Amino acid sequence: MLPLTHVLIEKGYVNVKCAAVKMGISGSTQGTLHALMNHRSCVKVTWSYLGWSMAQWHLLFASGILIVYVWGVMYAQKRSG
């Protein structure tokens, strides 16, 4: 669900504000709250490879893992009885 949600946010189908926070060891609580209150957009793609964003690659790999898992469960049930 996470990769699908990320792709939907990135494509603009879901409107969510994201906070860019850099928390350091010496960071104060007030500074962290200020950073959380200054939202930025999640729609901007910051990394892409072969025209696909990181969220799209994540969705592709997660879907592949899910397909292999479901196939394995079905195969195990078929063998057991």
C-alpha positions in Angstrom: 0.0 0.0 0.0 2.9 2.4 0.7 4.3 2.4 -2.8 0.8 2.8 -4.3 0.1 5.7 -2.0 3.4 7.3 -2.9 2.8 7.1 -6.6 -0.8 8.5 -6.2 0.6 11.4 -4.2 3.4 12.0 -6.7 1.0 12.0 -9.6 -1.3 14.5 -7.8 -4.3 12.2 -7.3 -4.0 12.6 -3.5 -3.3 16.0 -2.0 -0.9 15.7 0.9 1.6 18.2 2.3 5.0 16.9 3.3 7.4 18.3 5.8 11.1 18.3 5.0 12.8 18.0 8.4 16.5 17.6 9.1 17.0 16.7 12.7 20.5 16.9 14.2 21.9 15.9 17.5 21.9 19.5 18.7 18.5 20.3 17.1 16.0 21.9 19.4 12.4 21.0 19.8 11.4 24.5 18.7 13.5 24.2 15.5 11.9 20.8 14.7 8.4 22.2 15.2 9.2 25.1 12.9 10.5 22.8 10.2 7.4 20.6 10.5 5.1 23.6 10.1 6.9 24.8 6.9 5.4 22.3 4.4 6.6 21.5 0.9 5.0 19.6 -1.9 5.4 15.9 -2.3 4.6 16.1 -6.0 8.1 17.0 -7.2 10.1 14.0 -8.4 13.6 14.2 -7.0 15.0 11.0 -8.4 14.2 9.1 -11.6 15.8 6.3 -13.7 14.7 5.4 -17.2 11.9 7.9 -16.9 10.4 6.3 -13.8 10.4 7.9 -10.4 11.6 6.1 -7.2 8.0 5.6 -6.2 7.1 3.9 -9.5 10.1 1.6 -9.2 9.2 0.8 -5.6 5.6 -0.1 -6.7 7.0 -2.3 -9.5 9.3 -4.3 -7.1 6.7 -4.5 -4.4 4.1 -5.8 -6.9 6.6 -8.4 -8.1 7.3 -9.6 -4.5 3.6 -9.8 -3.9 3.0 -11.8 -7.0 5.8 -14.3 -6.1 4.4 -14.6 -2.6 0.9 -15.3 -3.7 2.1 -17.8 -6.3 4.2 -19.5 -3.5 1.2 -19.8 -1.2 -1.0 -21.2 -3.9 1.7 -23.7 -4.9 2.2 -24.8 -1.3 -1.6 -25.3 -0.9 -1.8 -27.3 -4.1 1.1 -29.6 -3.0 -0.3 -30.2 0.4 -3.6 -31.4 -0.6 
